[in-house]
Amino acid sequence: MKNRLKVLRAERNWSQLELGNRVGVSRQAINAVETGRFDPSLPLALKLARVFETSVESIFELESGD
Amino acid sequence: MAKALPLQQALKYFLLLILAMVVLYGGGAVSGHFVASPSAGLRWLGVAVAVVSLVPWLGFIITSLALADEYHRRIVLVGTAVAFVVGLLLHVAFNVIVDAHLVSPTFSLAELPVAMGVWVLSVGLTLLYYRMRL
């Protein structure tokens, strides 16, 4: 699953730690999601969409193999 | 650990760890004393003490899971599943080793330290796997 988390975070000039604090997870969790090593749960995806004021679909996108 | 904890919560967590370690160690010693008793009732009490002394340690693990975020919780759960399988293989292997007289029949595995070691190792390896996989 691809995601635009890093781009969205950079646009707001937020660190991984700051984004993690905003959605209630650790910096490592944000890093794992950004690098595609961990797919977030639906509640976390919704929280991420809320802090970026966008939809889940505009952050996360299925790849052909998914 | 997942998130930054408030100081009071972190202190409670730390105290739970100390309590769990003290009860685990102390419970084992008390249980050993009761189990060696000639009275069957006291020996049963020794069994109960040995089992109950594990409860705070399990509570510590559950608290750790509750405090972790979903990423770390996944790592611990996968690591625990791996530890279960490794523990089972180790147990079977050890019994066969004894049956094959490759070690003395009186030799026994320290079940609890081995289980804890296997769990820590499995969680550590799972953490490495999640950090390194692409």
N, CA and C atoms of all chains as a GROMACS GRO file, in nm:
protein
  600
    1MET      N    1   0.085  -0.120   0.000
    1MET     CA    2   0.000   0.000   0.000
    1MET      C    3   0.089   0.126   0.000
    2LYS      N    4   0.063   0.213  -0.096
    2LYS     CA    5   0.141   0.338  -0.104
    2LYS      C    6   0.073   0.443  -0.016
    3ASN      N    7   0.152   0.542   0.025
    3ASN     CA    8   0.089   0.653   0.098
    3ASN      C    9   0.164   0.783   0.075
    4ARG      N   10   0.094   0.894   0.101
    4ARG     CA   11   0.152   1.027   0.080
    4ARG      C   12   0.184   1.095   0.213
    5LEU      N   13   0.203   1.013   0.313
    5LEU     CA   14   0.221   1.067   0.448
    5LEU      C   15   0.342   1.161   0.458
    6LYS      N   16   0.452   1.118   0.398
    6LYS     CA   17   0.575   1.197   0.408
    6LYS      C   18   0.558   1.333   0.341
    7VAL      N   19   0.491   1.333   0.226
    7VAL     CA   20   0.468   1.458   0.152
    7VAL      C   21   0.379   1.551   0.232
    8LEU      N   22   0.269   1.495   0.283
    8LEU     CA   23   0.174   1.576   0.360
    8LEU      C   24   0.240   1.633   0.486
    9ARG      N   25   0.323   1.552   0.547
    9ARG     CA   26   0.394   1.594   0.669
    9ARG      C   27   0.493   1.705   0.636
   10ALA      N   28   0.564   1.688   0.524
   10ALA     CA   29   0.663   1.789   0.484
   10ALA      C   30   0.596   1.921   0.450
   11GLU      N   31   0.478   1.915   0.387
   11GLU     CA   32   0.404   2.038   0.353
   11GLU      C   33   0.372   2.119   0.478
   12ARG      N   34   0.350   2.050   0.588
   12ARG     CA   35   0.316   2.118   0.714
   12ARG      C   36   0.439   2.139   0.803
   13ASN      N   37   0.551   2.090   0.755
   13ASN     CA   38   0.676   2.105   0.830
   13ASN      C   39   0.669   2.036   0.968
   14TRP      N   40   0.603   1.922   0.973
   14TRP     CA   41   0.592   1.847   1.098
   14TRP      C   42   0.697   1.736   1.100
   15SER      N   43   0.750   1.712   1.218
   15SER     CA   44   0.840   1.596   1.232
   15SER      C   45   0.755   1.471   1.251
   16GLN      N   46   0.820   1.355   1.240
   16GLN     CA   47   0.747   1.229   1.265
   16GLN      C   48   0.696   1.225   1.409
   17LEU      N   49   0.778   1.278   1.500
   17LEU     CA   50   0.738   1.279   1.642
   17LEU      C   51   0.614   1.366   1.662
   18GLU      N   52   0.614   1.483   1.596
   18GLU     CA   53   0.501   1.575   1.612
   18GLU      C   54   0.373   1.513   1.556
   19LEU      N   55   0.385   1.452   1.438
   19LEU     CA   56   0.268   1.386   1.380
   19LEU      C   57   0.221   1.271   1.470
   20GLY      N   58   0.318   1.196   1.523
   20GLY     CA   59   0.283   1.086   1.614
   20GLY      C   60   0.207   1.136   1.735
   21ASN      N   61   0.253   1.248   1.792
   21ASN     CA   62   0.183   1.306   1.908
   21ASN      C   63   0.042   1.350   1.872
   22ARG      N   64   0.025   1.401   1.751
   22ARG     CA   65  -0.108   1.448   1.710
   22ARG      C   66  -0.208   1.334   1.694
   23VAL      N   67  -0.158   1.216   1.655
   23VAL     CA   68  -0.251   1.103   1.635
   23VAL      C   69  -0.238   0.996   1.744
   24GLY      N   70  -0.148   1.020   1.841
   24GLY     CA   71  -0.139   0.930   1.957
   24GLY      C   72  -0.059   0.803   1.934
   25VAL      N   73   0.040   0.809   1.846
   25VAL     CA   74   0.128   0.692   1.830
   25VAL      C   75   0.274   0.738   1.837
   26SER      N   76   0.366   0.643   1.836
   26SER     CA   77   0.508   0.675   1.849
   26SER      C   78   0.568   0.721   1.716
   27ARG      N   79   0.685   0.782   1.726
   27ARG     CA   80   0.759   0.822   1.606
   27ARG      C   81   0.791   0.700   1.519
   28GLN      N   82   0.824   0.589   1.586
   28GLN     CA   83   0.857   0.466   1.512
   28GLN      C   84   0.737   0.416   1.431
   29ALA      N   85   0.618   0.432   1.489
   29ALA     CA   86   0.497   0.387   1.418
   29ALA      C   87   0.476   0.472   1.292
   30ILE      N   88   0.495   0.603   1.304
   30ILE     CA   89   0.480   0.691   1.188
   30ILE      C   90   0.584   0.655   1.082
   31ASN      N   91   0.706   0.632   1.127
   31ASN     CA   92   0.812   0.595   1.034
   31ASN      C   93   0.778   0.463   0.962
   32ALA      N   94   0.726   0.367   1.037
   32ALA     CA   95   0.691   0.237   0.977
   32ALA      C   96   0.579   0.252   0.875
   33VAL      N   97   0.483   0.338   0.904
   33VAL     CA   98   0.372   0.360   0.809
   33VAL      C   99   0.426   0.431   0.684
   34GLU      N  100   0.505   0.535   0.705
   34GLU     CA  101   0.559   0.613   0.593
   34GLU      C  102   0.640   0.526   0.496
   35THR      N  103   0.717   0.436   0.552
   35THR     CA  104   0.804   0.354   0.468
   35THR      C  105   0.735   0.226   0.419
   36GLY      N  106   0.608   0.212   0.450
   36GLY     CA  107   0.530   0.100   0.400
   36GLY      C  108   0.556  -0.032   0.470
   37ARG      N  109   0.623  -0.025   0.587
   37ARG     CA  110   0.652  -0.148   0.660
   37ARG      C  111   0.537  -0.189   0.750
   38PHE      N  112   0.443  -0.099   0.768
   38PHE     CA  113   0.330  -0.128   0.858
   38PHE      C  114   0.206  -0.058   0.805
   39ASP      N  115   0.099  -0.137   0.786
   39ASP     CA  116  -0.028  -0.079   0.743
   39ASP      C  117  -0.107  -0.038   0.866
   40PRO      N  118  -0.148   0.087   0.874
   40PRO     CA  119  -0.217   0.133   0.996
   40PRO      C  120  -0.358   0.073   1.004
   41SER      N  121  -0.411   0.071   1.126
   41SER     CA  122  -0.550   0.028   1.145
   41SER      C  123  -0.642   0.136   1.088
   42LEU      N  124  -0.769   0.100   1.073
   42LEU     CA  125  -0.865   0.198   1.022
   42LEU      C  126  -0.876   0.320   1.114
   43PRO      N  127  -0.884   0.302   1.248
   43PRO     CA  128  -0.890   0.421   1.334
   43PRO      C  129  -0.769   0.513   1.316
   44LEU      N  130  -0.648   0.453   1.304
   44LEU     CA  131  -0.530   0.538   1.287
   44LEU      C  132  -0.532   0.608   1.151
   45ALA      N  133  -0.575   0.536   1.047
   45ALA     CA  134  -0.585   0.599   0.914
   45ALA      C  135  -0.684   0.716   0.919
   46LEU      N  136  -0.794   0.698   0.989
   46LEU     CA  137  -0.894   0.805   1.000
   46LEU      C  138  -0.838   0.924   1.079
   47LYS      N  139  -0.761   0.895   1.183
   47LYS     CA  140  -0.699   1.004   1.262
   47LYS      C  141  -0.600   1.081   1.176
   48LEU      N  142  -0.522   1.008   1.096
   48LEU     CA  143  -0.426   1.074   1.007
   48LEU      C  144  -0.499   1.162   0.906
   49ALA      N  145  -0.609   1.110   0.852
   49ALA     CA  146  -0.687   1.189   0.756
   49ALA      C  147  -0.741   1.315   0.824
   50ARG      N  148  -0.782   1.300   0.949
   50ARG     CA  149  -0.839   1.414   1.022
   50ARG      C  150  -0.734   1.523   1.047
   51VAL      N  151  -0.613   1.483   1.090
   51VAL     CA  152  -0.512   1.586   1.118
   51VAL      C  153  -0.463   1.654   0.989
   52PHE      N  154  -0.470   1.583   0.878
   52PHE     CA  155  -0.430   1.644   0.750
   52PHE      C  156  -0.550   1.707   0.677
   53GLU      N  157  -0.665   1.701   0.741
   53GLU     CA  158  -0.789   1.759   0.687
   53GLU      C  159  -0.813   1.711   0.543
   54THR      N  160  -0.807   1.582   0.527
   54THR     CA  161  -0.831   1.523   0.396
   54THR      C  162  -0.897   1.386   0.415
   55SER      N  163  -0.914   1.312   0.306
   55SER     CA  164  -0.976   1.180   0.317
   55SER      C  165  -0.869   1.070   0.326
   56VAL      N  166  -0.910   0.955   0.374
   56VAL     CA  167  -0.817   0.841   0.384
   56VAL      C  168  -0.765   0.804   0.245
   57GLU      N  169  -0.857   0.806   0.148
   57GLU     CA  170  -0.820   0.766   0.011
   57GLU      C  171  -0.715   0.858  -0.050
   58SER      N  172  -0.712   0.982  -0.006
   58SER     CA  173  -0.613   1.074  -0.064
   58SER      C  174  -0.476   1.057   0.003
   59ILE      N  175  -0.470   0.981   0.113
   59ILE     CA  176  -0.342   0.953   0.178
   59ILE      C  177  -0.290   0.815   0.137
   60PHE      N  178  -0.382   0.718   0.142
   60PHE     CA  179  -0.343   0.579   0.116
   60PHE      C  180  -0.400   0.530  -0.017
   61GLU      N  181  -0.318   0.451  -0.084
   61GLU     CA  182  -0.361   0.399  -0.214
   61GLU      C  183  -0.314   0.254  -0.229
   62LEU      N  184  -0.406   0.169  -0.274
   62LEU     CA  185  -0.369   0.029  -0.295
   62LEU      C  186  -0.277   0.016  -0.416
   63GLU      N  187  -0.181  -0.076  -0.406
   63GLU     CA  188  -0.094  -0.104  -0.521
   63GLU      C  189  -0.150  -0.224  -0.596
   64SER      N  190  -0.098  -0.250  -0.712
   64SER     CA  191  -0.154  -0.358  -0.795
   64SER      C  192  -0.152  -0.493  -0.726
   65GLY      N  193  -0.050  -0.520  -0.646
   65GLY     CA  194  -0.038  -0.649  -0.579
   65GLY      C  195  -0.124  -0.663  -0.454
   66ASP      N  196  -0.182  -0.554  -0.406
   66ASP     CA  197  -0.258  -0.556  -0.280
   66ASP      C  198  -0.397  -0.618  -0.299
   67MET      N  199   0.881   0.154   2.411
   67MET     CA  200   0.752   0.205   2.458
   67MET      C  201   0.692   0.293   2.350
   68ALA      N  202   0.566   0.295   2.347
   68ALA     CA  203   0.497   0.360   2.238
   68ALA      C  204   0.499   0.512   2.247
   69LYS      N  205   0.429   0.564   2.343
   69LYS     CA  206   0.410   0.708   2.351
   69LYS      C  207   0.481   0.760   2.475
   70ALA      N  208   0.498   0.892   2.482
   70ALA     CA  209   0.553   0.951   2.603
   70ALA      C  210   0.447   0.940   2.713
   71LEU      N  211   0.489   0.890   2.830
   71LEU     CA  212   0.392   0.871   2.939
   71LEU      C  213   0.401   0.987   3.036
   72PRO      N  214   0.289   1.026   3.097
   72PRO     CA  215   0.297   1.123   3.207
   72PRO      C  216   0.380   1.062   3.320
   73LEU      N  217   0.448   1.148   3.396
   73LEU     CA  218   0.541   1.101   3.499
   73LEU      C  219   0.474   1.006   3.598
   74GLN      N  220   0.351   1.042   3.641
   74GLN     CA  221   0.282   0.961   3.742
   74GLN      C  222   0.255   0.819   3.686
   75GLN      N  223   0.213   0.815   3.560
   75GLN     CA  224   0.182   0.685   3.496
   75GLN      C  225   0.312   0.604   3.478
   76ALA      N  226   0.419   0.675   3.441
   76ALA     CA  227   0.548   0.607   3.423
   76ALA      C  228   0.598   0.549   3.555
   77LEU      N  229   0.575   0.624   3.664
   77LEU     CA  230   0.616   0.576   3.797
   77LEU      C  231   0.538   0.451   3.835
   78LYS      N  232   0.405   0.453   3.809
   78LYS     CA  233   0.321   0.335   3.839
   78LYS      C  234   0.370   0.214   3.759
   79TYR      N  235   0.404   0.239   3.633
   79TYR     CA  236   0.452   0.133   3.544
   79TYR      C  237   0.582   0.075   3.598
   80PHE      N  238   0.672   0.164   3.642
   80PHE     CA  239   0.802   0.121   3.696
   80PHE      C  240   0.782   0.042   3.825
   81LEU      N  241   0.690   0.092   3.912
   81LEU     CA  242   0.663   0.023   4.038
   81LEU      C  243   0.604  -0.116   4.012
   82LEU      N  244   0.519  -0.126   3.909
   82LEU     CA  245   0.461  -0.256   3.874
   82LEU      C  246   0.570  -0.353   3.832
   83LEU      N  247   0.668  -0.303   3.758
   83LEU     CA  248   0.781  -0.387   3.717
   83LEU      C  249   0.857  -0.439   3.838
   84ILE      N  250   0.887  -0.347   3.932
   84ILE     CA  251   0.961  -0.386   4.054
   84ILE      C  252   0.879  -0.489   4.133
   85LEU      N  253   0.748  -0.459   4.150
   85LEU     CA  254   0.660  -0.550   4.225
   85LEU      C  255   0.658  -0.688   4.160
   86ALA      N  256   0.644  -0.688   4.027
   86ALA     CA  257   0.635  -0.815   3.954
   86ALA      C  258   0.763  -0.896   3.974
   87MET      N  259   0.878  -0.828   3.969
   87MET     CA  260   1.005  -0.899   3.985
   87MET      C  261   1.021  -0.954   4.127
   88VAL      N  262   0.983  -0.871   4.226
   88VAL     CA  263   0.996  -0.912   4.366
   88VAL      C  264   0.904  -1.032   4.394
   89VAL      N  265   0.778  -1.022   4.348
   89VAL     CA  266   0.682  -1.131   4.372
   89VAL      C  267   0.725  -1.258   4.300
   90LEU      N  268   0.777  -1.241   4.179
   90LEU     CA  269   0.821  -1.358   4.102
   90LEU      C  270   0.935  -1.430   4.174
   91TYR      N  271   1.032  -1.350   4.218
   91TYR     CA  272   1.148  -1.409   4.286
   91TYR      C  273   1.109  -1.463   4.424
   92GLY      N  274   1.039  -1.378   4.501
   92GLY     CA  275   0.998  -1.416   4.637
   92GLY      C  276   0.901  -1.534   4.635
   93GLY      N  277   0.807  -1.531   4.541
   93GLY     CA  278   0.708  -1.639   4.531
   93GLY      C  279   0.776  -1.772   4.503
   94GLY      N  280   0.878  -1.769   4.420
   94GLY     CA  281   0.951  -1.892   4.388
   94GLY      C  282   1.019  -1.949   4.512
   95ALA      N  283   1.079  -1.859   4.591
   95ALA     CA  284   1.149  -1.903   4.713
   95ALA      C  285   1.050  -1.959   4.815
   96VAL      N  286   0.937  -1.886   4.834
   96VAL     CA  287   0.836  -1.931   4.931
   96VAL      C  288   0.775  -2.064   4.886
   97SER      N  289   0.747  -2.072   4.756
   97SER     CA  290   0.688  -2.194   4.701
   97SER      C  291   0.782  -2.314   4.723
   98GLY      N  292   0.911  -2.293   4.698
   98GLY     CA  293   1.009  -2.399   4.717
   98GLY      C  294   1.010  -2.449   4.860
   99HIS      N  295   0.993  -2.354   4.954
   99HIS     CA  296   0.989  -2.389   5.096
   99HIS      C  297   0.868  -2.478   5.126
  100PHE      N  298   0.749  -2.437   5.074
  100PHE     CA  299   0.625  -2.514   5.098
  100PHE      C  300   0.629  -2.650   5.029
  101VAL      N  301   0.680  -2.653   4.908
  101VAL     CA  302   0.681  -2.777   4.829
  101VAL      C  303   0.767  -2.884   4.897
  102ALA      N  304   0.868  -2.840   4.970
  102ALA     CA  305   0.957  -2.935   5.039
  102ALA      C  306   0.897  -2.986   5.171
  103SER      N  307   0.779  -2.934   5.205
  103SER     CA  308   0.717  -2.972   5.333
  103SER      C  309   0.663  -3.116   5.328
  104PRO      N  310   0.660  -3.186   5.440
  104PRO     CA  311   0.602  -3.322   5.442
  104PRO      C  312   0.449  -3.319   5.433
  105SER      N  313   0.388  -3.207   5.464
  105SER     CA  314   0.242  -3.199   5.460
  105SER      C  315   0.190  -3.178   5.317
  106ALA      N  316   0.092  -3.261   5.277
  106ALA     CA  317   0.037  -3.248   5.142
  106ALA      C  318  -0.033  -3.113   5.124
  107GLY      N  319  -0.099  -3.066   5.230
  107GLY     CA  320  -0.170  -2.937   5.223
  107GLY      C  321  -0.072  -2.823   5.194
  108LEU      N  322   0.040  -2.824   5.262
  108LEU     CA  323   0.141  -2.720   5.240
  108LEU      C  324   0.203  -2.730   5.100
  109ARG      N  325   0.216  -2.854   5.053
  109ARG     CA  326   0.272  -2.871   4.917
  109ARG      C  327   0.176  -2.814   4.813
  110TRP      N  328   0.044  -2.836   4.837
  110TRP     CA  329  -0.057  -2.776   4.747
  110TRP      C  330  -0.049  -2.623   4.754
  111LEU      N  331  -0.028  -2.574   4.876
  111LEU     CA  332  -0.014  -2.428   4.894
  111LEU      C  333   0.107  -2.377   4.815
  112GLY      N  334   0.214  -2.456   4.816
  112GLY     CA  335   0.334  -2.422   4.739
  112GLY      C  336   0.305  -2.411   4.590
  113VAL      N  337   0.222  -2.504   4.542
  113VAL     CA  338   0.184  -2.500   4.400
  113VAL      C  339   0.106  -2.370   4.372
  114ALA      N  340   0.011  -2.340   4.461
  114ALA     CA  341  -0.072  -2.220   4.442
  114ALA      C  342   0.015  -2.093   4.445
  115VAL      N  343   0.108  -2.088   4.538
  115VAL     CA  344   0.197  -1.970   4.550
  115VAL      C  345   0.280  -1.955   4.422
  116ALA      N  346   0.330  -2.067   4.371
  116ALA     CA  347   0.412  -2.062   4.249
  116ALA      C  348   0.333  -2.006   4.132
  117VAL      N  349   0.208  -2.048   4.121
  117VAL     CA  350   0.125  -2.001   4.009
  117VAL      C  351   0.087  -1.855   4.028
  118VAL      N  352   0.042  -1.821   4.151
  118VAL     CA  353  -0.004  -1.684   4.177
  118VAL      C  354   0.111  -1.582   4.163
  119SER      N  355   0.233  -1.625   4.195
  119SER     CA  356   0.346  -1.532   4.188
  119SER      C  357   0.378  -1.490   4.044
  120LEU      N  358   0.320  -1.563   3.948
  120LEU     CA  359   0.340  -1.525   3.807
  120LEU      C  360   0.244  -1.415   3.763
  121VAL      N  361   0.134  -1.400   3.839
  121VAL     CA  362   0.027  -1.308   3.796
  121VAL      C  363   0.075  -1.163   3.779
  122PRO      N  364   0.150  -1.106   3.877
  122PRO     CA  365   0.195  -0.968   3.856
  122PRO      C  366   0.283  -0.952   3.731
  123TRP      N  367   0.361  -1.055   3.702
  123TRP     CA  368   0.447  -1.048   3.583
  123TRP      C  369   0.361  -1.045   3.456
  124LEU      N  370   0.256  -1.130   3.456
  124LEU     CA  371   0.164  -1.129   3.341
  124LEU      C  372   0.093  -0.994   3.334
  125GLY      N  373   0.060  -0.939   3.452
  125GLY     CA  374  -0.003  -0.806   3.457
  125GLY      C  375   0.088  -0.700   3.397
  126PHE      N  376   0.218  -0.713   3.425
  126PHE     CA  377   0.315  -0.618   3.368
  126PHE      C  378   0.317  -0.627   3.216
  127ILE      N  379   0.313  -0.750   3.164
  127ILE     CA  380   0.313  -0.768   3.018
  127ILE      C  381   0.185  -0.709   2.957
  128ILE      N  382   0.071  -0.735   3.022
  128ILE     CA  383  -0.056  -0.684   2.971
  128ILE      C  384  -0.057  -0.530   2.976
  129THR      N  385  -0.003  -0.474   3.085
  129THR     CA  386   0.005  -0.328   3.096
  129THR      C  387   0.094  -0.271   2.986
  130SER      N  388   0.204  -0.340   2.959
  130SER     CA  389   0.295  -0.295   2.852
  130SER      C  390   0.221  -0.292   2.718
  131LEU      N  391   0.142  -0.397   2.694
  131LEU     CA  392   0.065  -0.403   2.569
  131LEU      C  393  -0.037  -0.291   2.562
  132ALA      N  394  -0.100  -0.265   2.677
  132ALA     CA  395  -0.204  -0.161   2.680
  132ALA      C  396  -0.145  -0.022   2.656
  133LEU      N  397  -0.021  -0.001   2.702
  133LEU     CA  398   0.043   0.130   2.686
  133LEU      C  399   0.104   0.149   2.548
  134ALA      N  400   0.128   0.037   2.479
  134ALA     CA  401   0.194   0.045   2.349
  134ALA      C  402   0.098   0.094   2.240
  135ASP      N  403   0.153   0.152   2.136
  135ASP     CA  404   0.068   0.187   2.022
  135ASP      C  405   0.052   0.064   1.933
  136GLU      N  406  -0.030   0.077   1.829
  136GLU     CA  407  -0.065  -0.042   1.752
  136GLU      C  408   0.055  -0.104   1.680
  137TYR      N  409   0.154  -0.026   1.645
  137TYR     CA  410   0.274  -0.078   1.578
  137TYR      C  411   0.353  -0.168   1.675
  138HIS      N  412   0.379  -0.118   1.795
  138HIS     CA  413   0.455  -0.196   1.892
  138HIS      C  414   0.374  -0.314   1.944
  139ARG      N  415   0.241  -0.294   1.953
  139ARG     CA  416   0.154  -0.404   1.997
  139ARG      C  417   0.161  -0.519   1.895
  140ARG      N  418   0.161  -0.484   1.767
  140ARG     CA  419   0.173  -0.586   1.662
  140ARG      C  420   0.304  -0.663   1.678
  141ILE      N  421   0.413  -0.588   1.703
  141ILE     CA  422   0.544  -0.652   1.717
  141ILE      C  423   0.544  -0.750   1.835
  142VAL      N  424   0.487  -0.705   1.947
  142VAL     CA  425   0.486  -0.792   2.066
  142VAL      C  426   0.397  -0.914   2.043
  143LEU      N  427   0.283  -0.895   1.977
  143LEU     CA  428   0.193  -1.009   1.954
  143LEU      C  429   0.255  -1.110   1.857
  144VAL      N  430   0.317  -1.060   1.751
  144VAL     CA  431   0.383  -1.151   1.656
  144VAL      C  432   0.500  -1.221   1.727
  145GLY      N  433   0.576  -1.143   1.805
  145GLY     CA  434   0.688  -1.200   1.880
  145GLY      C  435   0.642  -1.307   1.977
  146THR      N  436   0.527  -1.285   2.041
  146THR     CA  437   0.473  -1.383   2.135
  146THR      C  438   0.433  -1.512   2.062
  147ALA      N  439   0.375  -1.496   1.944
  147ALA     CA  440   0.337  -1.614   1.863
  147ALA      C  441   0.462  -1.693   1.823
  148VAL      N  442   0.566  -1.620   1.784
  148VAL     CA  443   0.693  -1.685   1.747
  148VAL      C  444   0.751  -1.757   1.869
  149ALA      N  445   0.744  -1.689   1.985
  149ALA     CA  446   0.799  -1.748   2.108
  149ALA      C  447   0.725  -1.876   2.145
  150PHE      N  448   0.593  -1.878   2.121
  150PHE     CA  449   0.514  -1.998   2.152
  150PHE      C  450   0.566  -2.117   2.070
  151VAL      N  451   0.587  -2.093   1.942
  151VAL     CA  452   0.633  -2.201   1.853
  151VAL      C  453   0.775  -2.243   1.891
  152VAL      N  454   0.863  -2.144   1.913
  152VAL     CA  455   1.002  -2.176   1.949
  152VAL      C  456   1.006  -2.252   2.081
  153GLY      N  457   0.924  -2.207   2.177
  153GLY     CA  458   0.918  -2.273   2.308
  153GLY      C  459   0.874  -2.418   2.295
  154LEU      N  460   0.774  -2.440   2.210
  154LEU     CA  461   0.723  -2.576   2.188
  154LEU      C  462   0.832  -2.665   2.127
  155LEU      N  463   0.900  -2.612   2.025
  155LEU     CA  464   1.007  -2.689   1.960
  155LEU      C  465   1.119  -2.721   2.059
  156LEU      N  466   1.152  -2.621   2.140
  156LEU     CA  467   1.259  -2.638   2.240
  156LEU      C  468   1.221  -2.745   2.341
  157HIS      N  469   1.094  -2.741   2.384
  157HIS     CA  470   1.045  -2.836   2.483
  157HIS      C  471   1.052  -2.979   2.427
  158VAL      N  472   1.002  -2.996   2.305
  158VAL     CA  473   1.003  -3.129   2.241
  158VAL      C  474   1.148  -3.175   2.222
  159ALA      N  475   1.231  -3.085   2.173
  159ALA     CA  476   1.371  -3.121   2.149
  159ALA      C  477   1.439  -3.164   2.278
  160PHE      N  478   1.412  -3.090   2.385
  160PHE     CA  479   1.476  -3.124   2.512
  160PHE      C  480   1.432  -3.261   2.563
  161ASN      N  481   1.301  -3.289   2.550
  161ASN     CA  482   1.252  -3.420   2.595
  161ASN      C  483   1.314  -3.534   2.515
  162VAL      N  484   1.329  -3.514   2.384
  162VAL     CA  485   1.390  -3.617   2.300
  162VAL      C  486   1.538  -3.633   2.336
  163ILE      N  487   1.604  -3.521   2.364
  163ILE     CA  488   1.745  -3.526   2.404
  163ILE      C  489   1.762  -3.609   2.532
  164VAL      N  490   1.671  -3.589   2.626
  164VAL     CA  491   1.677  -3.667   2.751
  164VAL      C  492   1.648  -3.815   2.723
  165ASP      N  493   1.542  -3.839   2.641
  165ASP     CA  494   1.508  -3.979   2.607
  165ASP      C  495   1.623  -4.049   2.535
  166ALA      N  496   1.698  -3.974   2.455
  166ALA     CA  497   1.809  -4.031   2.379
  166ALA      C  498   1.936  -4.045   2.464
  167HIS      N  499   1.922  -4.009   2.592
  167HIS     CA  500   2.035  -4.018   2.687
  167HIS      C  501   2.156  -3.936   2.640
  168LEU      N  502   2.126  -3.824   2.574
  168LEU     CA  503   2.236  -3.734   2.532
  168LEU      C  504   2.276  -3.643   2.647
  169VAL      N  505   2.187  -3.628   2.743
  169VAL     CA  506   2.222  -3.557   2.867
  169VAL      C  507   2.176  -3.645   2.983
  170SER      N  508   2.220  -3.612   3.100
  170SER     CA  509   2.181  -3.690   3.218
  170SER      C  510   2.029  -3.681   3.239
  171PRO      N  511   1.963  -3.793   3.274
  171PRO     CA  512   1.818  -3.791   3.297
  171PRO      C  513   1.778  -3.697   3.411
  172THR      N  514   1.873  -3.667   3.498
  172THR     CA  515   1.842  -3.578   3.610
  172THR      C  516   1.852  -3.430   3.569
  173PHE      N  517   1.906  -3.405   3.450
  173PHE     CA  518   1.920  -3.267   3.403
  173PHE      C  519   1.783  -3.211   3.368
  174SER      N  520   1.754  -3.090   3.413
  174SER     CA  521   1.623  -3.032   3.381
  174SER      C  522   1.640  -2.888   3.335
  175LEU      N  523   1.550  -2.846   3.248
  175LEU     CA  524   1.553  -2.708   3.200
  175LEU      C  525   1.487  -2.618   3.303
  176ALA      N  526   1.544  -2.500   3.325
  176ALA     CA  527   1.478  -2.401   3.410
  176ALA      C  528   1.367  -2.337   3.326
  177GLU      N  529   1.246  -2.391   3.340
  177GLU     CA  530   1.135  -2.356   3.249
  177GLU      C  531   1.111  -2.205   3.238
  178LEU      N  532   1.101  -2.140   3.354
  178LEU     CA  533   1.061  -1.998   3.353
  178LEU      C  534   1.168  -1.908   3.288
  179PRO      N  535   1.294  -1.918   3.331
  179PRO     CA  536   1.395  -1.833   3.266
  179PRO      C  537   1.406  -1.862   3.116
  180VAL      N  538   1.394  -1.991   3.078
  180VAL     CA  539   1.402  -2.025   2.936
  180VAL      C  540   1.286  -1.962   2.860
  181ALA      N  541   1.164  -1.974   2.917
  181ALA     CA  542   1.046  -1.916   2.852
  181ALA      C  543   1.061  -1.765   2.837
  182MET      N  544   1.110  -1.699   2.942
  182MET     CA  545   1.129  -1.554   2.937
  182MET      C  546   1.235  -1.516   2.834
  183GLY      N  547   1.344  -1.592   2.834
  183GLY     CA  548   1.452  -1.566   2.738
  183GLY      C  549   1.404  -1.582   2.595
  184VAL      N  550   1.328  -1.690   2.571
  184VAL     CA  551   1.275  -1.715   2.436
  184VAL      C  552   1.180  -1.603   2.396
  185TRP      N  553   1.098  -1.557   2.489
  185TRP     CA  554   1.002  -1.450   2.459
  185TRP      C  555   1.076  -1.319   2.424
  186VAL      N  556   1.173  -1.283   2.506
  186VAL     CA  557   1.249  -1.159   2.481
  186VAL      C  558   1.321  -1.167   2.346
  187LEU      N  559   1.383  -1.282   2.320
  187LEU     CA  560   1.455  -1.303   2.195
  187LEU      C  561   1.359  -1.295   2.075
  188SER      N  562   1.244  -1.359   2.088
  188SER     CA  563   1.147  -1.360   1.978
  188SER      C  564   1.093  -1.220   1.950
  189VAL      N  565   1.062  -1.147   2.055
  189VAL     CA  566   1.012  -1.010   2.036
  189VAL      C  567   1.122  -0.924   1.973
  190GLY      N  568   1.245  -0.942   2.019
  190GLY     CA  569   1.358  -0.867   1.963
  190GLY      C  570   1.378  -0.896   1.815
  191LEU      N  571   1.370  -1.024   1.779
  191LEU     CA  572   1.388  -1.062   1.638
  191LEU      C  573   1.272  -1.008   1.553
  192THR      N  574   1.151  -1.009   1.609
  192THR     CA  575   1.035  -0.955   1.537
  192THR      C  576   1.053  -0.804   1.515
  193LEU      N  577   1.103  -0.737   1.618
  193LEU     CA  578   1.129  -0.592   1.605
  193LEU      C  579   1.229  -0.566   1.493
  194LEU      N  580   1.335  -0.646   1.490
  194LEU     CA  581   1.436  -0.630   1.384
  194LEU      C  582   1.374  -0.657   1.247
  195TYR      N  583   1.290  -0.760   1.240
  195TYR     CA  584   1.224  -0.793   1.113
  195TYR      C  585   1.139  -0.675   1.065
  196TYR      N  586   1.061  -0.619   1.154
  196TYR     CA  587   0.973  -0.507   1.114
  196TYR      C  588   1.054  -0.382   1.078
  197ARG      N  589   1.170  -0.365   1.141
  197ARG     CA  590   1.253  -0.248   1.109
  197ARG      C  591   1.322  -0.263   0.975
  198MET      N  592   1.356  -0.390   0.940
  198MET     CA  593   1.441  -0.409   0.823
  198MET      C  594   1.364  -0.448   0.698
  199ARG      N  595   1.242  -0.498   0.711
  199ARG     CA  596   1.173  -0.546   0.592
  199ARG      C  597   1.134  -0.428   0.503
  200LEU      N  598   1.130  -0.456   0.374
  200LEU     CA  599   1.098  -0.348   0.280
  200LEU      C  600   0.957  -0.366   0.227
   0.00000   0.00000   0.00000
